[in-house]
């Protein structure tokens, strides 16, 4: 067994750059099917089948083929094999897991009641990657070094990675960054399986705007840290209609769009299936994923919606914390949620806040320098991280 930080040289040397990308993908996203891995990194299904079998026989991957309740078998499911876990641990300079602990992890993944949900989330991103390759936009996970080439899907992070990055304040099903026609779009995915009440699904949006318990808080601390809009990928058009009503009632400052999986667009989630949650019929029309930035008032070069970037960079409300007078209706009322009365009234009537000026034109505010794919953590004092898979 190799020591921490020292990979099995013979086995590691036999792995191609594509093989190593497969290991990283399976390690982060837990389980991927043959077809999903083909869409992500392989040029054909036959190449995928042969190479994945080789990796499984070498112990780098572990595979299983579950049976369907109605008969027949499902596609092969690939998880990280123990030899693969050893190799990645060596690359990271950590000790590999015990064989029994690794086996328990595989069993928990496969026996989890959320396995179908996990595979659905992974299918969403695999479909985006597959479209990027078919349409000639780019290669999301280049066989050369695993990094994206060209346009299309540039970032895919798992629920676990995002949850840890945001210190468990939000728990999206995944994060992605899409690049097309010179515009970046960061997004947090909420994948609906059709089993939860619509109210509970809609309430997930509250996490993205949650504030502190401070009475002087405007309630948007979380929104200021977000590096993307929220996408609800819904099980059916009927559920989508009900969900949109529930989301509309929330008047969220965070841009939101919905789509249903039964719209039948051949381009899947990259196609003309998305509709922004807004009372404006023109802005609510169905558009392609790459057209969403124009529907939400634009994005900056890390994929953050402009409305959230302006919210993060404008000054917060100025209040006298020592003044607890109950009759102060002129001062605190004007800033009780961090906005002017005019802006709050516009929001109440469904006017897109992205059309309003969120910064005082007379104030000299400094715009934070951004790096492509880097999530902003403005006004939090946190260190920036790049939105990319480990090198």
C-alpha positions in Angstrom: 0.0 0.0 0.0 1.5 3.4 -1.0 2.3 5.9 1.8 0.4 9.2 1.9 1.6 11.5 -0.8 3.3 8.7 -2.8 1.1 7.3 -5.5 1.3 3.7 -6.9 3.7 4.7 -9.7 3.1 1.8 -12.0 -0.7 2.1 -11.9 -0.7 5.9 -12.0 1.6 5.9 -15.0 -0.8 3.7 -16.9 -3.7 6.1 -16.5 -4.3 8.6 -19.3 -5.3 12.2 -18.6 -8.9 11.2 -19.4 -8.7 8.4 -16.9 -7.6 10.8 -14.2 -10.5 13.1 -15.1 -12.9 10.2 -14.8 -11.5 9.5 -11.3 -12.0 13.1 -10.2 -15.5 13.2 -11.6 -16.6 9.9 -9.9 -14.9 10.9 -6.6 -16.7 14.2 -6.4 -20.1 13.2 -7.8 -20.2 9.8 -6.2 -21.9 7.7 -9.0 -22.1 8.1 -12.8 -23.5 5.8 -15.4 -21.8 4.7 -18.6 -23.9 7.2 -20.7 -23.2 10.1 -18.3 -19.5 9.5 -18.5 -19.6 9.2 -22.2 -21.3 12.6 -22.4 -18.7 14.1 -20.1 -15.4 12.8 -21.5 -15.6 10.2 -24.2 -16.1 10.6 -28.0 -18.3 7.5 -28.3 -20.2 5.0 -26.2 -18.0 2.1 -27.4 -14.9 3.9 -26.3 -16.5 4.6 -23.0 -17.6 1.0 -22.4 -14.2 -0.5 -23.2 -12.1 2.0 -21.2 -14.5 2.0 -18.2 -14.3 -1.8 -18.1 -10.5 -1.6 -18.1 -10.6 0.8 -15.1 -13.0 -1.4 -13.2 -10.9 -4.5 -13.8 -7.9 -2.5 -12.5 -9.8 -1.7 -9.3 -9.7 2.1 -10.1 -13.4 2.1 -10.5 -16.1 -0.1 -9.1 -19.2 -0.9 -11.1 -22.6 -2.5 -10.6 -25.6 -3.0 -12.8 -28.9 -2.7 -10.8 -32.0 -4.6 -11.8 -35.1 -2.8 -12.9 -38.2 -3.5 -10.8 -40.2 -3.9 -14.0 -37.6 -6.3 -15.5 -34.3 -6.0 -17.2 -31.2 -4.2 -16.1 -30.2 -0.5 -15.6 -27.0 0.9 -17.1 -23.8 0.2 -15.4 -23.2 2.5 -12.4 -19.6 3.5 -11.7 -18.2 4.5 -8.3 -14.7 5.1 -7.1 -12.9 1.8 -6.6 -10.5 1.2 -3.7 -7.4 1.5 -5.9 -8.8 4.8 -7.2 -9.3 6.0 -3.7 -5.7 5.1 -2.9 -4.4 7.0 -5.9 -6.4 10.1 -5.2 -5.4 10.1 -1.5 -1.7 9.8 -2.6 -2.1 12.8 -5.0 -3.7 14.8 -2.2 -1.1 13.8 0.4 -3.6 12.1 2.7 -4.0 8.6 4.0 -6.2 6.3 2.1 -9.5 5.1 3.7 -9.6 1.7 5.3 -11.0 -0.9 2.9 -14.0 -1.5 5.1 -14.8 2.2 5.4 -14.6 2.5 1.6 -16.9 -0.4 1.1 -19.4 1.1 3.6 -19.3 4.3 1.6 -20.2 2.5 -1.6 -23.0 0.7 0.1 -24.5 3.9 1.5 -24.4 5.5 -1.9 -26.1 2.6 -3.6 -28.7 2.0 -0.9 -29.6 5.6 -0.3 -33.2 6.6 -0.9 -31.7 9.7 -2.7 -29.9 7.7 -5.3 -32.4 8.4 -8.0 -32.2 12.1 -7.1 -28.4 12.1 -7.3 -28.5 10.4 -10.7 -31.0 12.9 -11.9 -28.7 15.8 -10.8 -25.7 14.2 -12.5 -27.8 13.6 -15.6 -28.6 17.3 -15.8 -24.9 18.3 -16.0 -24.1 15.4 -18.2 -26.7 16.6 -20.7 -25.2 20.1 -20.6 -21.8 18.6 -21.3 -23.1 16.3 -24.0 -24.8 19.3 -25.7 -21.5 21.3 -25.5 -19.7 18.6 -27.4 -22.4 17.8 -30.0 -23.0 21.5 -30.8 -19.3 22.1 -31.2 -19.3 24.7 -28.5 -16.4 23.2 -26.6 -15.1 20.3 -24.5 -16.2 20.6 -20.9 -13.6 18.1 -19.6 -10.7 18.1 -22.0 -9.0 14.7 -22.4 -5.7 16.6 -22.3 -5.9 18.1 -18.8 -9.5 17.9 -17.7 -10.1 21.6 -18.1 -12.8 23.1 -20.4 -12.1 24.2 -23.9 -14.2 26.7 -25.7 -17.8 27.5 -24.8 -20.5 25.6 -23.0 -20.3 24.0 -19.5 -17.2 25.4 -17.7 -17.8 24.4 -14.1 -19.6 21.6 -12.3 -19.5 21.4 -8.5 -21.3 18.9 -6.3 -23.8 19.5 -3.5 -21.1 18.6 -0.9 -18.5 20.9 -2.3 -21.0 23.9 -2.5 -22.4 23.2 0.9 -19.0 23.2 2.5 -17.9 26.3 0.6 -21.0 28.3 1.9 -20.6 26.8 5.4 -23.9 24.9 5.2 -25.9 28.0 4.7 -27.3 26.8 1.4 -27.6 23.2 0.1 -28.2 23.3 -3.7 -28.0 20.1 -5.7 -25.1 21.4 -7.7 -23.4 24.5 -9.1 -22.5 25.2 -12.7 -21.1 28.0 -14.9 -22.1 28.2 -18.5 -20.3 30.3 -21.1 -21.7 31.2 -24.5 -21.5 34.2 -26.8 -19.2 36.1 -24.5 -21.5 35.9 -21.5 -21.1 33.9 -18.3 -23.9 32.4 -16.3 -23.4 31.0 -12.8 -26.3 28.9 -11.5 -27.3 26.9 -8.5 -29.4 23.8 -9.4 -32.5 22.7 -7.5 -33.6 19.3 -9.0 -37.2 18.4 -8.4 -38.2 14.7 -8.5 -41.9 15.3 -8.1 -42.1 13.8 -4.7 -42.1 16.9 -2.4 -45.0 19.3 -1.9 -44.6 22.3 -4.1 -44.6 24.7 -1.1 -41.6 22.8 0.3 -39.8 23.0 -3.1 -40.5 26.8 -3.3 -39.3 27.3 0.3 -35.8 26.2 -0.8 -35.4 29.6 -2.3 -35.5 31.2 1.1 -32.0 29.8 1.9 -30.5 31.9 -0.9 -31.7 35.2 0.7 -31.4 34.3 4.4 -30.1 37.0 6.6 -28.8 37.2 10.2 -30.8 37.6 13.3 -29.5 41.1 13.7 -32.5 43.5 13.9 -30.5 45.9 11.7 -29.9 43.3 9.0 -31.6 43.9 5.6 -32.0 40.1 5.4 -30.0 39.7 2.2 -26.6 38.6 3.6 -26.7 35.3 1.7 -27.8 36.9 -1.5 -24.8 39.1 -1.5 -22.5 36.1 -1.5 -24.1 34.2 -4.3 -22.2 33.6 -7.6 -25.2 32.7 -9.7 -29.0 32.6 -10.1 -31.2 29.7 -9.0 -32.5 27.2 -11.6 -35.4 24.9 -10.7 -35.4 21.8 -12.9 -39.0 20.5 -12.5 -40.4 17.0 -13.1 -43.4 18.1 -15.2 -45.0 21.2 -16.8 -48.0 20.9 -14.5 -45.8 21.0 -11.4 -43.8 23.8 -12.9 -46.9 26.0 -13.3 -47.7 25.5 -9.6 -44.2 26.1 -8.5 -43.9 29.3 -10.5 -46.9 30.7 -8.6 -45.3 29.9 -5.3 -42.0 31.4 -6.3 -43.6 34.5 -7.7 -45.2 35.2 -4.3 -41.8 35.4 -2.7 -40.6 38.4 -4.6 -37.0 37.3 -4.3 -34.1 39.5 -5.1 -32.2 36.5 -6.4 -33.0 35.8 -10.1 -34.8 32.5 -10.5 -35.8 30.5 -13.6 -37.7 27.3 -14.0 -38.0 24.6 -16.7 -39.6 21.1 -16.8 -38.1 18.0 -18.1 -41.1 17.1 -20.3 -40.8 20.1 -22.6 -39.2 17.8 -25.1 -36.4 20.1 -26.4 -33.8 17.9 -28.1 -31.1 20.1 -26.5 -32.3 19.2 -23.0 -31.5 21.8 -20.3 -29.4 23.8 -22.8 -32.4 24.3 -25.0 -35.3 26.8 -25.1 -37.0 25.6 -21.9 -36.1 28.2 -19.3 -38.5 30.9 -18.1 -37.5 33.6 -15.6 -39.9 34.1 -12.6 -41.2 37.6 -13.3 -44.5 39.2 -13.9 -43.2 40.7 -17.2 -44.5 38.4 -20.0 -41.7 39.4 -22.3 -39.0 38.5 -19.8 -40.9 35.3 -18.8 -40.9 33.8 -22.3 -39.0 30.5 -22.9 -35.3 31.0 -23.8 -32.2 28.9 -24.1 -29.8 28.5 -21.1 -27.3 30.8 -22.8 -29.9 33.5 -23.2 -30.8 33.8 -19.5 -28.2 36.5 -18.7 -30.0 38.9 -21.0 -33.3 38.0 -19.2 -32.1 38.9 -15.7 -30.4 42.2 -16.5 -26.9 40.8 -17.3 -24.1 39.0 -15.5 -20.5 39.9 -14.7 -17.4 38.0 -15.8 -17.7 35.3 -13.0 -21.3 34.5 -13.9 -22.8 36.5 -11.0 -26.1 38.2 -11.9 -25.5 42.0 -12.1 -28.4 42.6 -9.7 -26.6 40.6 -7.0 -23.2 42.2 -7.8 -24.7 45.6 -7.3 -26.4 44.5 -4.1 -23.1 43.2 -2.8 -21.2 46.4 -3.6 -23.6 49.1 -2.6 -23.4 50.5 1.0 -25.6 48.9 3.6 -28.2 50.8 5.6 -26.8 53.3 8.1 -28.7 53.1 11.4 -28.0 54.4 14.9 -27.8 51.2 16.9 -28.1 53.1 20.2 -31.4 54.6 19.2 -34.1 52.2 20.1 -37.0 54.6 19.9 -40.2 53.0 18.8 -41.5 56.2 17.1 -38.6 56.4 14.6 -40.7 55.9 11.6 -38.7 58.2 9.3 -35.2 56.7 9.6 -35.6 52.9 10.2 -38.7 52.6 8.0 -36.8 53.9 5.0 -34.1 51.3 5.4 -35.8 48.4 7.2 -34.8 46.0 4.5 -31.8 47.8 3.1 -33.8 49.6 0.3 -35.4 52.9 -0.2 -39.2 53.0 0.1 -39.4 53.6 -3.7 -37.4 50.4 -4.4 -39.3 48.4 -1.9 -42.6 49.5 -3.3 -41.5 48.6 -6.8 -40.5 45.2 -5.6 -43.9 44.7 -3.9 -45.6 45.2 -7.2 -43.4 42.8 -9.1 -41.1 45.2 -10.9 -37.8 43.5 -11.6 -35.3 45.0 -9.1 -32.6 44.6 -11.8 -34.1 47.6 -13.6 -33.6 49.8 -10.6 -30.4 51.6 -9.5 -29.1 49.8 -6.4 -26.2 52.2 -5.8 -26.3 55.8 -4.9 -24.8 57.6 -8.0 -23.2 60.2 -5.7 -21.4 57.5 -3.7 -17.9 56.6 -4.6 -18.1 52.8 -4.4 -15.3 50.5 -5.3 -16.1 47.5 -7.5 -14.5 44.2 -6.4 -12.1 42.8 -9.0 -13.4 39.4 -10.2 -11.7 36.4 -11.7 -13.5 34.2 -14.2 -15.5 31.5 -12.4 -14.6 32.9 -9.0 -17.5 33.2 -6.5 -17.7 36.5 -4.9 -17.8 36.7 -1.1 -18.0 40.5 -1.0 -18.3 42.2 2.4 -17.8 38.9 4.3 -14.0 38.9 4.7 -13.7 35.4 3.3 -10.9 34.4 1.0 -11.8 34.0 -2.6 -11.8 30.6 -4.2 -11.8 29.7 -7.8 -14.8 27.7 -9.2 -12.8 24.9 -10.8 -12.2 21.2 -10.2 -9.0 20.3 -8.4 -6.0 20.3 -10.8 
